[in-house]
Amino acid sequence: MNTPATVEDPSAVPYVLDIKGLRLWLPGTARPVLDGIDLSVSAGETVALVGESGSGKTLTSRSVLRLLPPGAGASGTVRVAGEDVLTMTAARLRALRTGTAAMIFQDPRAAINPLRRIGDFLTESLRLNRMMPAEEADRRAGELLVAVGLTPAALRRYPGQLSGGMLQRVMIAAALMGEPALLLADEATTALDVTTQAEVVTLLADLRDRFHTALLFVTHDLGLAATISDRVYVMYAGRIVETGSADALFARPRHPYTEALLAATPRLDAPQGRLAAIDGQPPDLRAELTGCPFAPRCVHATTICAEQAPADRPVTGDPGGGVHRVACHHSDRVQGSATHA
């Protein structure tokens, strides 16, 4: 019997996930679709990655499992449990995907074979990759279904017999089957109604605390990010433009893009009238970028914004010792506050 390769013990490294200088190129683009991404997640921590559609959130999360588009080129480092995913052998990468890290995909109906029972879907990886006896795999699958709020009876059902919310719970159980140190939730609540979204977010938070799992929560919904995250990274045009603790970032954003996103978030106590919107469009991937990528849409932009890309720097007076960082020439002009959240 072949013993599958394993990755380094996550408890022996500072971060379960540590991305440094990640750049990703795709065929036909004039610039990197990910341009110098730095991001980290510790054990038991939830980090939210937020931004508009097309900002690069999903590509960032998929790069953690090296699920890259055909023809993609990457540089930098993506370390999971201390090992660089971008340079792993096929055997090490298989061990990572079946144990150390797992992803909850956006659409459970697209991720689960409709012709196979839920039990087969949940146990396949353990039976084939870890050579686990079927009885033991079924027992673990039943335990995890209970942990996510379902019953072991779901093992005998087909996907078409379950609701969307129940299928998303199955996806979460599937991600936990290999006892991962890192869980990647890629827009895992987008296809769900508001009530089910809240239930899934609560479930993820509970599972994170119970299993001490590191969680990267990818979303365009700032309300959900505020509910579940310890820290937040704001992404625009393939770059991280602001990062900080959830409390600090939502209380006082220091990048105009973050401020605009918060202003556009629907609120029950919002004044009457049209919802705030961000004018313009994100930059075209077929065009080179000069200066700050948000400058054409920014109310604070000046000549330097169009000519020089802003460096990432600590926010002045940050009580968190440099945790709150921003890439903006005019961050002191941003007057964001908790009234936006």
C-alpha positions in Angstrom: 0.0 0.0 0.0 1.3 3.4 -0.9 1.3 6.0 1.8 0.2 9.4 0.5 2.7 12.3 0.9 1.9 14.8 3.6 2.7 18.4 4.1 4.3 20.1 7.1 2.5 20.2 10.4 0.5 23.5 10.3 1.2 24.2 14.0 4.9 24.5 13.2 4.6 27.5 10.9 3.5 31.1 11.7 0.7 31.1 9.2 -1.4 28.3 7.7 -1.6 30.4 4.5 1.1 32.9 3.6 1.1 34.5 0.2 4.0 36.8 -0.8 4.3 38.8 -4.0 1.9 36.6 -6.0 1.6 37.6 -9.6 -0.5 35.7 -12.2 -0.6 36.2 -15.9 -3.2 34.9 -18.3 -2.9 34.6 -22.1 -4.1 37.7 -24.0 -3.8 40.1 -21.0 -1.5 43.1 -21.1 -0.8 43.0 -17.3 -0.9 40.6 -14.4 -4.4 39.7 -13.3 -2.9 39.3 -9.8 -0.2 41.9 -9.2 1.9 41.4 -6.1 -0.6 39.9 -3.7 0.5 39.6 0.0 -2.0 37.8 2.2 -1.9 35.6 5.4 -4.2 33.5 7.5 -3.4 32.0 10.9 -4.9 28.9 12.5 -8.4 29.6 14.0 -8.6 33.0 12.1 -11.1 34.1 9.5 -9.8 36.5 6.9 -12.2 38.0 4.3 -11.1 38.9 0.8 -13.6 41.4 -0.7 -14.0 43.4 -3.9 -16.1 43.7 -7.0 -16.5 40.9 -9.5 -13.4 40.6 -11.6 -11.1 42.0 -9.0 -9.2 38.7 -8.7 -10.6 37.2 -5.5 -11.5 33.8 -6.9 -8.1 33.5 -8.8 -6.3 34.3 -5.5 -8.2 31.6 -3.6 -7.8 29.0 -6.4 -4.1 29.7 -6.6 -3.9 28.3 -3.0 -4.7 24.9 -4.5 -2.9 25.6 -7.7 -6.2 25.4 -9.6 -5.0 27.8 -12.3 -6.5 28.5 -15.8 -4.8 26.9 -18.8 -1.8 28.8 -19.9 -1.5 30.8 -16.7 1.9 31.8 -15.4 2.6 32.6 -11.8 5.5 34.0 -9.6 5.9 34.7 -6.0 5.2 32.2 -3.2 1.9 30.6 -1.9 2.8 28.7 1.2 0.3 26.4 2.9 1.5 24.8 6.1 5.0 26.1 5.3 5.3 24.6 1.8 5.1 26.6 -1.5 2.2 25.3 -3.6 3.6 26.8 -6.8 6.6 24.5 -6.7 5.1 21.3 -5.2 5.4 18.0 -7.0 2.2 16.3 -8.2 2.2 13.9 -5.2 2.6 16.7 -2.7 -0.1 18.8 -4.4 -2.5 15.8 -4.2 -1.8 15.5 -0.5 -2.5 19.2 0.0 -5.8 19.0 -1.8 -7.0 15.9 0.0 -5.9 16.9 3.5 -4.3 20.2 4.4 -6.5 22.6 2.4 -10.0 22.3 1.0 -12.3 24.6 -0.9 -16.1 25.3 -0.7 -17.1 26.2 -4.2 -19.8 28.8 -5.0 -22.4 26.6 -6.7 -22.9 23.2 -5.0 -25.2 21.9 -7.8 -22.3 22.4 -10.2 -19.8 20.7 -7.9 -21.7 17.6 -7.0 -22.4 14.8 -9.6 -26.3 14.6 -9.7 -26.1 10.9 -10.6 -24.3 9.8 -7.5 -25.5 9.5 -3.9 -24.2 12.1 -1.4 -22.4 9.3 0.5 -20.3 8.4 -2.5 -19.5 12.1 -3.1 -18.3 12.6 0.5 -16.3 9.4 0.9 -14.6 9.1 -2.5 -11.5 11.1 -1.7 -10.8 9.2 1.6 -11.4 5.8 0.0 -9.3 6.4 -3.1 -6.5 8.7 -1.8 -6.1 7.6 1.8 -7.2 3.9 1.3 -9.7 4.3 4.2 -12.1 1.4 4.6 -15.6 2.2 3.3 -17.2 1.6 6.8 -14.8 4.1 8.4 -15.3 6.7 5.6 -19.1 6.3 5.9 -18.9 6.8 9.7 -16.8 10.0 9.3 -19.2 11.3 6.6 -22.2 10.7 8.9 -20.5 12.5 11.8 -19.7 15.5 9.6 -23.3 15.7 8.2 -24.5 15.9 11.8 -21.8 18.6 12.5 -23.2 20.8 9.6 -26.8 20.3 10.7 -28.0 17.4 8.6 -28.6 13.7 9.4 -26.7 10.6 8.2 -29.8 9.7 6.2 -28.6 12.2 3.6 -25.8 9.8 2.7 -28.4 7.7 0.8 -29.9 10.6 -1.1 -29.2 12.1 -4.5 -28.4 15.9 -4.9 -31.7 16.5 -6.5 -33.5 15.5 -3.3 -31.8 18.2 -1.3 -32.4 22.0 -1.2 -29.7 24.5 -2.2 -28.9 25.3 1.5 -28.7 21.6 2.3 -26.3 21.0 -0.6 -24.1 23.8 0.5 -23.9 22.1 3.9 -22.9 18.9 2.1 -20.2 20.9 0.4 -18.9 22.2 3.7 -18.9 18.6 5.1 -17.0 17.4 2.0 -14.4 20.1 2.6 -14.0 19.0 6.2 -13.6 15.3 5.3 -9.8 15.5 5.1 -9.5 17.4 8.4 -8.0 20.5 6.6 -6.0 23.1 8.4 -7.1 25.7 5.8 -10.7 26.1 4.5 -11.3 28.3 1.4 -14.9 29.5 1.0 -15.2 31.0 -2.5 -18.5 33.0 -2.6 -20.0 30.1 -0.7 -23.2 31.9 0.2 -23.9 33.8 -3.1 -26.5 31.4 -4.5 -28.4 31.2 -1.2 -31.3 33.2 0.2 -30.6 35.7 3.0 -31.8 33.4 5.8 -29.7 30.5 4.6 -26.7 32.8 4.1 -26.9 33.7 7.8 -27.1 30.0 8.8 -24.1 29.0 6.7 -22.0 31.9 8.0 -22.9 31.0 11.6 -22.0 27.3 10.8 -18.6 28.2 9.3 -17.8 30.3 12.3 -18.8 27.5 14.6 -16.8 24.9 12.7 -13.7 27.3 12.6 -13.9 27.5 16.4 -14.5 23.8 16.9 -11.7 22.5 14.6 -9.4 25.6 14.9 -9.4 25.8 11.1 -8.0 28.8 9.2 -10.7 30.2 7.0 -10.3 32.4 3.9 -13.8 33.8 3.2 -14.1 35.2 -0.4 -17.1 37.5 -0.9 -18.4 40.6 -2.5 -20.8 41.1 0.4 -19.3 43.4 3.0 -22.1 42.7 5.4 -21.2 39.0 5.5 -17.5 39.9 5.7 -18.1 42.1 8.7 -20.1 39.3 10.4 -17.6 36.6 10.2 -14.1 38.0 9.7 -11.2 38.9 12.0 -9.3 40.7 9.3 -10.2 42.0 5.9 -8.3 42.4 2.6 -9.9 44.7 0.0 -9.0 43.9 -3.6 -9.2 46.0 -6.7 -7.8 45.3 -10.2 -5.7 42.4 -9.0 -4.1 44.3 -6.1 -4.6 44.6 -2.4 -5.5 48.2 -1.7 -6.3 48.1 2.0 -6.1 45.6 4.8 -6.8 45.7 8.5 -8.8 44.3 11.4 -12.5 44.0 10.5 -13.4 46.5 13.3 -10.9 49.1 12.2 -11.5 48.8 8.5 -15.3 49.0 8.7 -15.2 51.8 11.3 -12.7 54.0 9.4 -11.8 52.9 5.9 -8.7 54.7 4.6 -8.9 53.8 0.8 -11.5 55.6 -1.4 -12.5 52.3 -2.9 -13.2 50.7 0.5 -15.2 53.8 1.5 -17.2 53.6 -1.8 -17.9 49.9 -1.3 -19.2 50.6 2.2 -21.3 53.5 1.1 -22.9 51.3 -1.5 -23.9 48.6 1.0 -27.7 48.5 1.6 -28.7 49.4 5.1 -32.1 49.5 6.8 -31.3 52.9 8.4 -30.1 54.4 5.2 -31.6 57.7 4.1 -34.3 57.7 1.4 -33.1 58.0 -2.2 -31.0 56.0 -4.6 -28.3 53.7 -3.3 -24.8 55.1 -3.7 -22.8 53.6 -6.6 -19.2 53.7 -7.8 -19.0 55.5 -11.2 -17.0 54.0 -14.0 -15.7 50.5 -14.7 -12.7 48.5 -13.4 -9.7 48.7 -15.7 -9.5 46.5 -18.8 -7.1 43.6 -18.6 -6.1 44.2 -22.2 -4.6 47.6 -21.3 -1.5 48.5 -19.3 -1.9 50.2 -16.0 0.0 53.4 -14.9 -0.4 55.0 -11.6 -3.2 54.0 -9.2 -5.8 51.6 -10.9 -8.7 53.2 -9.0 -7.7 56.8 -10.1 -10.2 57.1 -13.0 -13.1 56.4 -10.5 -11.7 58.2 -7.5 -13.1 61.6 -6.2 -9.7 62.3 -4.5 -7.5 61.6 -7.5 -4.8 64.1 -8.5 -2.0 64.1 -11.0 0.3 61.9 -8.9 -2.4 59.2 -8.8 -2.4 58.9 -12.6 1.4 58.9 -12.8 2.6 56.8 -9.8 1.3 53.7 -8.2 0.9 54.1 -4.5 3.0 52.1 -2.1 1.5 49.9 0.6 2.1 51.6 4.0 0.8 51.5 7.6 -2.1 53.8 8.4 -1.0 56.8 10.4 -1.9 56.3 14.1 -2.9 52.7 13.6 -3.3 51.3 17.2 -2.9 47.8 15.9 0.9 48.2 15.3 0.8 48.3 11.5 -2.0 45.8 10.9 -4.1 48.4 9.1 -2.4 49.2 5.8 -3.4 51.1 2.7 -2.1 51.7 -0.8 -3.3 55.3 -1.5 -1.6 58.7 -2.0 -4.4 60.5 -0.3 -5.6 58.2 2.4 -5.8 61.1 4.9 -8.5 62.7 2.9 -10.8 59.7 3.2 -13.4 60.4 5.9 -15.1 56.9 6.0 -16.8 56.0 9.2 -19.0 53.3 10.8 -22.1 55.1 9.3 -21.3 53.3 6.1 -21.4 49.8 7.6 
